Amino acid sequence: MKRWDVVVVGEIYADHVFSGFQHWPAPGEEVHAEHYLRELGGGAVNTACALARLQRRVRLIGLIGAADRAWFETRLRSFGLTAEGLRADPLGTGVTVSVSTAQDRTFYTYRGANQRLGELLDEAAIRTEMIAGRHVHFAMPLAADIAKRLFPILRKAGCTTSLDVGFSPDWLRDPANQWTCRAVDYFFPNQTETQVLTGDDSAEAFRDWVSSMNILHGVIKLGAAGAAAVVNGELINVPPPRVEAVDTTGAGDAFDAGFIDGVLNGETAEECLRRACICGALCSTRVGALEGLPNSISLRSIYEQTYGP
């Protein structure tokens, strides 16, 4: 019996979320947000909280500034998580400013302590934590040399793995990271990231790339069009539930959590996609990445309303 259902490893931020803009500002123009929120952020936090909301046993691993520990402990506790897997670093907590409309978002980021995350993953104690999980999710652009040291260890320990590098163009373009894409069990890019990978943001281009690269399980997030997975060279497309989107910050991270939750349940790729689309869609109905995350009851209810029992 593993101690954790999921160990989530990745970059952690203090988010400043500005949302409700009617249009993107032109250079030198001032526009006013309808909403502002200061919240824990970063893909690792968002996915960990989403999984915990779905009643998974989750360990969150990352780096923050010591001055922010009390805030992190209190906020994570409200999701049933602890901050015990978070190390303090002198560089301080990373900071992201998110600016979003109902359709899209842009981020401005200071990495802070996240710059030293690679060093953390080479520590024996952290590797012991990771192999205690049934599944390990990386919410970061994982360096190729670290991946080659980590993945054989995780596979030997019986862990399944997933990777969401976020919008990291340099990582996506680097041929050295193709090994990582093949080694991970589930790879989760969105359309913008697929455009960087293939020169085309379509699900069909992603399918062709996954097949040519011998990726185990490729999953593409298609925003308002839902998502698709490549299974035996064929695309499985799933539409999202209809919701009124307020803020898309963190929707892709919630999507990852829904898919991982399905994987842990032994669901088919189509069922995993449906769970993922629901989590991503509901996340977008509230300001910030955390307030709209569904619990297992609301996930099941929306699943039945959207896709049938």
VOPAGU-2260 file (C-alpha; in pm, 1 decimal, decimal comma):
REM VOPAGU-2260
SITE   aa  ch    i         X         Y         Z
SITE  MET   A    0       0,0       0,0       0,0
SITE  LYS   A    1     144,9     334,2    -108,2
SITE  ARG   A    2     125,2     623,4     137,8
SITE  TRP   A    3       1,6     868,5    -127,4
SITE  ASP   A    4    -231,2     835,8    -423,7
SITE  VAL   A    5     -48,1    1118,9    -599,0
SITE  VAL   A    6     274,4    1304,9    -535,4
SITE  VAL   A    7     266,6    1639,7    -714,0
SITE  VAL   A    8     603,9    1801,2    -781,2
SITE  GLY   A    9     658,0    2138,7    -939,1
SITE  GLU   A   10     681,4    2512,7    -939,4
SITE  ILE   A   11     490,1    2701,2    -671,5
SITE  TYR   A   12     385,2    3064,5    -682,2
SITE  ALA   A   13     196,5    3339,9    -508,2
SITE  ASP   A   14     -62,7    3436,9    -768,9
SITE  HIS   A   15    -200,5    3784,3    -822,2
SITE  VAL   A   16    -505,0    3731,9   -1043,4
SITE  PHE   A   17    -661,1    4020,2   -1236,3
SITE  SER   A   18    -969,4    3913,3   -1434,0
SITE  GLY   A   19   -1281,6    4038,4   -1607,6
SITE  PHE   A   20   -1109,7    4254,6   -1868,9
SITE  GLN   A   21   -1324,0    4327,6   -2173,4
SITE  HIS   A   22   -1021,5    4341,8   -2403,5
SITE  TRP   A   23    -643,5    4322,4   -2394,8
SITE  PRO   A   24    -477,6    4659,3   -2337,9
SITE  ALA   A   25    -275,3    4817,7   -2616,0
SITE  PRO   A   26      78,2    4933,1   -2527,5
SITE  GLY   A   27      51,9    5230,7   -2291,5
SITE  GLU   A   28    -320,8    5178,5   -2232,4
SITE  GLU   A   29    -472,8    5131,1   -1887,3
SITE  VAL   A   30    -768,3    4894,6   -1847,6
SITE  HIS   A   31    -952,0    4804,1   -1528,1
SITE  ALA   A   32   -1012,0    4455,9   -1389,7
SITE  GLU   A   33   -1349,3    4355,4   -1251,3
SITE  HIS   A   34   -1187,9    4114,8   -1002,7
SITE  TYR   A   35    -862,6    4078,5    -810,2
SITE  LEU   A   36    -744,7    3783,3    -601,2
SITE  ARG   A   37    -423,5    3694,3    -418,1
SITE  GLU   A   38    -397,3    3317,3    -403,1
SITE  LEU   A   39    -159,8    3024,3    -388,7
SITE  GLY   A   40     -66,0    2933,8    -743,3
SITE  GLY   A   41     142,7    2741,5    -988,3
SITE  GLY   A   42      47,6    2420,4   -1162,3
SITE  ALA   A   43     168,6    2203,8    -874,7
SITE  VAL   A   44     -52,3    2374,6    -615,6
SITE  ASN   A   45    -353,8    2387,2    -846,3
SITE  THR   A   46    -336,5    2020,5    -942,1
SITE  ALA   A   47    -263,0    1906,9    -586,3
SITE  CYS   A   48    -561,4    2100,3    -448,2
SITE  ALA   A   49    -787,4    1967,8    -723,8
SITE  LEU   A   50    -687,3    1609,4    -648,0
SITE  ALA   A   51    -733,9    1661,2    -274,8
SITE  ARG   A   52   -1080,3    1806,2    -340,3
SITE  LEU   A   53   -1153,1    1476,2    -519,7
SITE  GLN   A   54   -1055,6    1294,5    -197,3
SITE  ARG   A   55    -716,6    1174,4    -313,9
SITE  ARG   A   56    -425,8    1139,6     -70,6
SITE  VAL   A   57    -182,7    1397,7    -204,1
SITE  ARG   A   58     172,9    1503,6    -122,3
SITE  LEU   A   59     285,4    1840,9    -259,5
SITE  ILE   A   60     659,2    1894,1    -310,8
SITE  GLY   A   61     821,2    2226,5    -395,9
SITE  LEU   A   62    1001,8    2538,3    -274,5
SITE  ILE   A   63     865,7    2857,6    -114,1
SITE  GLY   A   64     995,1    3150,6      88,1
SITE  ALA   A   65    1002,7    3106,2     465,5
SITE  ALA   A   66     796,3    3422,7     516,8
SITE  ASP   A   67     502,8    3266,0     330,5
SITE  ARG   A   68     490,2    2931,8     515,0
SITE  ALA   A   69     206,7    3023,1     753,5
SITE  TRP   A   70      -6,9    3142,6     460,8
SITE  PHE   A   71      60,4    2823,8     264,2
SITE  GLU   A   72      -9,3    2601,2     565,7
SITE  THR   A   73    -344,1    2767,3     635,4
SITE  ARG   A   74    -463,6    2772,7     274,9
SITE  LEU   A   75    -352,1    2418,0     192,8
SITE  ARG   A   76    -519,1    2289,1     509,1
SITE  SER   A   77    -854,2    2410,7     375,9
SITE  PHE   A   78    -813,9    2152,6      96,5
SITE  GLY   A   79    -699,2    1873,8     327,6
SITE  LEU   A   80    -333,6    1918,1     233,4
SITE  THR   A   81     -25,8    1989,3     442,8
SITE  ALA   A   82     279,1    2202,7     366,6
SITE  GLU   A   83     517,7    1937,9     501,1
SITE  GLY   A   84     654,7    1867,2     152,5
SITE  LEU   A   85     743,3    2233,5      94,5
SITE  ARG   A   86    1100,8    2346,2     163,5
SITE  ALA   A   87    1197,0    2704,9     246,1
SITE  ASP   A   88    1448,0    2876,6      18,5
SITE  PRO   A   89    1624,2    3215,5      52,1
SITE  LEU   A   90    1521,2    3320,6    -300,1
SITE  GLY   A   91    1163,6    3348,6    -175,8
SITE  THR   A   92     832,6    3233,0    -319,9
SITE  GLY   A   93     786,8    3271,7    -693,4
SITE  VAL   A   94     529,6    3529,7    -803,3
SITE  THR   A   95     289,0    3523,2   -1098,7
SITE  VAL   A   96      55,3    3797,8   -1215,9
SITE  SER   A   97    -233,4    3650,6   -1416,6
SITE  VAL   A   98    -431,9    3875,3   -1649,6
SITE  SER   A   99    -736,5    3710,8   -1803,9
SITE  THR   A  100   -1053,2    3754,5   -2003,9
SITE  ALA   A  101   -1322,4    3487,5   -2021,5
SITE  GLN   A  102   -1147,9    3338,5   -2325,8
SITE  ASP   A  103    -777,7    3345,7   -2247,5
SITE  ARG   A  104    -506,6    3455,0   -2007,0
SITE  THR   A  105    -151,0    3588,9   -1991,9
SITE  PHE   A  106     105,6    3542,2   -1714,2
SITE  TYR   A  107     392,3    3758,6   -1588,5
SITE  THR   A  108     626,5    3557,8   -1366,1
SITE  TYR   A  109     920,7    3581,9   -1125,6
SITE  ARG   A  110    1050,1    3228,1   -1063,9
SITE  GLY   A  111    1211,8    3286,2    -724,8
SITE  ALA   A  112    1287,8    2965,0    -535,3
SITE  ASN   A  113    1163,3    2756,5    -829,1
SITE  GLN   A  114    1501,1    2813,3    -993,9
SITE  ARG   A  115    1644,4    2558,6    -747,3
SITE  LEU   A  116    1377,4    2294,1    -793,5
SITE  GLY   A  117    1606,6    2072,8   -1000,0
SITE  GLU   A  118    1855,5    2052,7    -713,1
SITE  LEU   A  119    1573,6    1954,2    -477,5
SITE  LEU   A  120    1469,6    1661,5    -696,9
SITE  ASP   A  121    1816,6    1509,7    -672,9
SITE  GLU   A  122    1791,2    1476,6    -293,4
SITE  ALA   A  123    1750,4    1121,6    -164,3
SITE  ALA   A  124    1479,9    1225,4      84,6
SITE  ILE   A  125    1267,8    1378,5    -191,1
SITE  ARG   A  126    1301,6    1069,2    -407,9
SITE  THR   A  127    1185,8     859,1    -112,2
SITE  GLU   A  128     877,3    1080,6     -90,2
SITE  MET   A  129     806,6    1040,0    -461,4
SITE  ILE   A  130     824,3     661,2    -469,4
SITE  ALA   A  131     568,9     654,2    -187,3
SITE  GLY   A  132     304,5     764,2    -439,6
SITE  ARG   A  133      94,8     552,7    -674,1
SITE  HIS   A  134     128,3     830,1    -930,9
SITE  VAL   A  135     379,1    1115,0    -961,1
SITE  HIS   A  136     276,7    1429,4   -1149,5
SITE  PHE   A  137     537,2    1683,7   -1259,0
SITE  ALA   A  138     403,1    2037,6   -1306,9
SITE  MET   A  139     724,4    2188,1   -1438,9
SITE  PRO   A  140     964,4    2185,8   -1733,6
SITE  LEU   A  141    1161,0    1886,7   -1605,7
SITE  ALA   A  142    1525,8    1898,3   -1711,0
SITE  ALA   A  143    1632,8    1607,3   -1931,7
SITE  ASP   A  144    1923,1    1497,2   -1710,3
SITE  ILE   A  145    1701,2    1489,4   -1400,8
SITE  ALA   A  146    1428,3    1301,6   -1589,1
SITE  LYS   A  147    1678,0    1033,9   -1695,2
SITE  ARG   A  148    1778,9     984,6   -1333,8
SITE  LEU   A  149    1425,2     992,3   -1193,0
SITE  PHE   A  150    1201,7     797,4   -1429,9
SITE  PRO   A  151    1379,6     460,1   -1402,5
SITE  ILE   A  152    1355,3     487,7   -1023,2
SITE  LEU   A  153     986,1     573,8   -1032,5
SITE  ARG   A  154     904,4     300,3   -1280,5
SITE  LYS   A  155    1091,8      41,0   -1072,2
SITE  ALA   A  156     887,6     154,3    -769,0
SITE  GLY   A  157     563,8      93,9    -960,4
SITE  CYS   A  158     470,0     461,1    -995,6
SITE  THR   A  159     284,1     589,6   -1298,7
SITE  THR   A  160     381,3     939,2   -1409,8
SITE  SER   A  161     247,6    1246,6   -1586,7
SITE  LEU   A  162     395,7    1573,8   -1707,0
SITE  ASP   A  163     260,8    1922,6   -1772,9
SITE  VAL   A  164     546,4    2161,0   -1854,1
SITE  GLY   A  165     320,7    2463,3   -1903,1
SITE  PHE   A  166     414,8    2722,3   -2161,6
SITE  SER   A  167     789,7    2657,7   -2173,3
SITE  PRO   A  168     890,9    2718,6   -2538,0
SITE  ASP   A  169    1260,2    2648,5   -2486,1
SITE  TRP   A  170    1183,0    2314,1   -2320,4
SITE  LEU   A  171     931,8    2218,4   -2587,7
SITE  ARG   A  172    1172,4    2296,7   -2871,8
SITE  ASP   A  173    1473,7    2118,9   -2719,8
SITE  PRO   A  174    1527,2    1772,5   -2879,0
SITE  ALA   A  175    1688,9    1657,6   -2552,8
SITE  ASN   A  176    1342,3    1653,1   -2393,5
SITE  GLN   A  177    1194,4    1410,5   -2643,5
SITE  TRP   A  178    1322,7    1125,1   -2427,1
SITE  THR   A  179    1122,5    1263,1   -2134,4
SITE  CYS   A  180     806,1    1280,8   -2345,2
SITE  ARG   A  181     849,5     913,3   -2431,3
SITE  ALA   A  182     938,4     809,0   -2075,2
SITE  VAL   A  183     640,7     969,3   -1903,7
SITE  ASP   A  184     311,7     776,8   -1897,2
SITE  TYR   A  185      87,2    1079,4   -1967,5
SITE  PHE   A  186     191,1    1401,8   -2141,6
SITE  PHE   A  187     -48,6    1699,1   -2112,9
SITE  PRO   A  188      15,5    1992,7   -2352,7
SITE  ASN   A  189    -244,3    2248,8   -2456,4
SITE  GLN   A  190    -296,2    2390,0   -2806,1
SITE  THR   A  191     -43,2    2670,4   -2767,1
SITE  GLU   A  192     222,0    2424,4   -2652,5
SITE  THR   A  193     130,3    2186,2   -2933,4
SITE  GLN   A  194     185,9    2470,0   -3179,3
SITE  VAL   A  195     542,1    2501,9   -3045,9
SITE  LEU   A  196     596,3    2125,4   -3065,7
SITE  THR   A  197     453,9    2064,4   -3412,7
SITE  GLY   A  198     401,3    2399,4   -3584,5
SITE  ASP   A  199      25,4    2331,2   -3581,6
SITE  ASP   A  200    -218,5    2358,4   -3290,4
SITE  SER   A  201    -468,9    2101,3   -3419,9
SITE  ALA   A  202    -550,6    1773,2   -3250,2
SITE  GLU   A  203    -463,5    1595,5   -3574,8
SITE  ALA   A  204    -112,5    1742,8   -3579,2
SITE  PHE   A  205     -71,4    1638,0   -3216,4
SITE  ARG   A  206    -186,8    1283,9   -3302,2
SITE  ASP   A  207      69,8    1259,0   -3579,1
SITE  TRP   A  208     345,6    1389,6   -3351,5
SITE  VAL   A  209     253,7    1148,9   -3069,8
SITE  SER   A  210     258,6     856,6   -3311,7
SITE  SER   A  211     591,2     956,7   -3468,5
SITE  MET   A  212     752,5    1007,0   -3127,3
SITE  ASN   A  213     615,6     683,4   -2976,7
SITE  ILE   A  214     458,5     873,2   -2686,9
SITE  LEU   A  215     277,5     635,1   -2449,0
SITE  HIS   A  216     -29,7     852,8   -2383,5
SITE  GLY   A  217     -65,6    1198,2   -2537,6
SITE  VAL   A  218    -350,1    1423,4   -2422,0
SITE  ILE   A  219    -418,4    1766,2   -2574,8
SITE  LYS   A  220    -627,8    2035,1   -2406,4
SITE  LEU   A  221    -845,9    2215,1   -2660,3
SITE  GLY   A  222    -999,7    2487,0   -2443,8
SITE  ALA   A  223   -1364,1    2550,3   -2524,4
SITE  ALA   A  224   -1356,3    2256,7   -2769,2
SITE  GLY   A  225   -1276,7    2008,4   -2491,0
SITE  ALA   A  226    -984,2    1770,4   -2519,9
SITE  ALA   A  227    -850,7    1471,8   -2709,7
SITE  ALA   A  228    -632,1    1172,3   -2636,0
SITE  VAL   A  229    -431,7     962,0   -2876,1
SITE  VAL   A  230    -503,5     591,1   -2831,5
SITE  ASN   A  231    -337,9     342,5   -3067,1
SITE  GLY   A  232    -281,3     617,6   -3321,7
SITE  GLU   A  233    -643,2     733,1   -3318,8
SITE  LEU   A  234    -795,6    1046,3   -3166,0
SITE  ILE   A  235   -1060,9    1025,9   -2898,5
SITE  ASN   A  236   -1237,1    1363,2   -2872,1
SITE  VAL   A  237   -1450,7    1473,7   -2578,6
SITE  PRO   A  238   -1652,4    1798,3   -2559,7
SITE  PRO   A  239   -1660,2    1994,3   -2232,5
SITE  PRO   A  240   -1970,9    2065,6   -2025,9
SITE  ARG   A  241   -2136,8    2399,8   -2091,1
SITE  VAL   A  242   -2042,7    2656,6   -1828,1
SITE  GLU   A  243   -2016,1    3033,5   -1802,9
SITE  ALA   A  244   -1642,4    3093,1   -1788,0
SITE  VAL   A  245   -1527,6    3375,3   -1561,4
SITE  ASP   A  246   -1154,5    3312,3   -1532,4
SITE  THR   A  247    -952,2    3041,9   -1708,7
SITE  THR   A  248    -656,2    3062,7   -1467,2
SITE  GLY   A  249    -566,4    2710,5   -1352,7
SITE  ALA   A  250    -820,8    2534,3   -1574,5
SITE  GLY   A  251    -550,2    2326,4   -1742,1
SITE  ASP   A  252    -411,7    2221,0   -1403,4
SITE  ALA   A  253    -758,3    2117,1   -1286,3
SITE  PHE   A  254    -792,3    1923,5   -1613,1
SITE  ASP   A  255    -473,8    1731,0   -1525,4
SITE  ALA   A  256    -618,6    1642,0   -1185,6
SITE  GLY   A  257    -942,4    1510,9   -1334,7
SITE  PHE   A  258    -752,9    1294,3   -1581,1
SITE  ILE   A  259    -518,9    1156,8   -1312,4
SITE  ASP   A  260    -819,3    1082,6   -1090,9
SITE  GLY   A  261    -962,6     874,2   -1373,8
SITE  VAL   A  262    -631,4     693,8   -1426,6
SITE  LEU   A  263    -620,1     599,9   -1057,9
SITE  ASN   A  264    -973,7     463,5   -1089,4
SITE  GLY   A  265    -872,5     249,0   -1387,5
SITE  GLU   A  266   -1105,9     438,4   -1623,2
SITE  THR   A  267   -1084,9     430,9   -2003,7
SITE  ALA   A  268    -916,9     717,5   -2187,7
SITE  GLU   A  269   -1256,7     858,4   -2284,9
SITE  GLU   A  270   -1381,9     853,3   -1925,9
SITE  CYS   A  271   -1057,6    1015,0   -1805,5
SITE  LEU   A  272   -1104,4    1289,8   -2064,4
SITE  ARG   A  273   -1460,6    1351,1   -1950,6
SITE  ARG   A  274   -1354,8    1385,3   -1586,6
SITE  ALA   A  275   -1071,2    1614,0   -1692,7
SITE  CYS   A  276   -1296,5    1838,0   -1902,8
SITE  ILE   A  277   -1543,3    1875,1   -1616,4
SITE  CYS   A  278   -1270,2    1972,2   -1369,9
SITE  GLY   A  279   -1120,4    2223,6   -1611,4
SITE  ALA   A  280   -1457,1    2373,9   -1702,3
SITE  LEU   A  281   -1578,6    2410,5   -1343,4
SITE  CYS   A  282   -1248,5    2565,3   -1239,6
SITE  SER   A  283   -1313,2    2845,9   -1491,1
SITE  THR   A  284   -1647,4    2941,5   -1332,8
SITE  ARG   A  285   -1482,3    3119,2   -1038,6
SITE  VAL   A  286   -1207,7    3378,8   -1008,3
SITE  GLY   A  287    -869,5    3220,5    -941,4
SITE  ALA   A  288    -758,3    2863,0    -983,1
SITE  LEU   A  289    -891,3    2709,0    -661,2
SITE  GLU   A  290   -1241,0    2827,2    -572,8
SITE  GLY   A  291   -1415,7    2652,3    -862,9
SITE  LEU   A  292   -1256,1    2309,9    -814,0
SITE  PRO   A  293   -1522,4    2037,5    -790,6
SITE  ASN   A  294   -1550,9    1773,9    -522,1
SITE  SER   A  295   -1627,2    1413,4    -609,2
SITE  ILE   A  296   -2003,4    1463,5    -567,3
SITE  SER   A  297   -2025,8    1763,0    -802,3
SITE  LEU   A  298   -1795,0    1588,4   -1050,1
SITE  ARG   A  299   -2025,3    1287,3   -1062,4
SITE  SER   A  300   -2336,2    1507,0   -1093,8
SITE  ILE   A  301   -2198,8    1710,8   -1384,6
SITE  TYR   A  302   -2065,6    1392,7   -1546,8
SITE  GLU   A  303   -2414,4    1239,6   -1551,9
SITE  GLN   A  304   -2577,9    1562,0   -1673,6
SITE  THR   A  305   -2325,6    1606,4   -1953,5
SITE  TYR   A  306   -2235,5    1256,6   -2066,8
SITE  GLY   A  307   -2505,6    1037,6   -1915,8
SITE  PRO   A  308   -2485,4     778,5   -1633,2
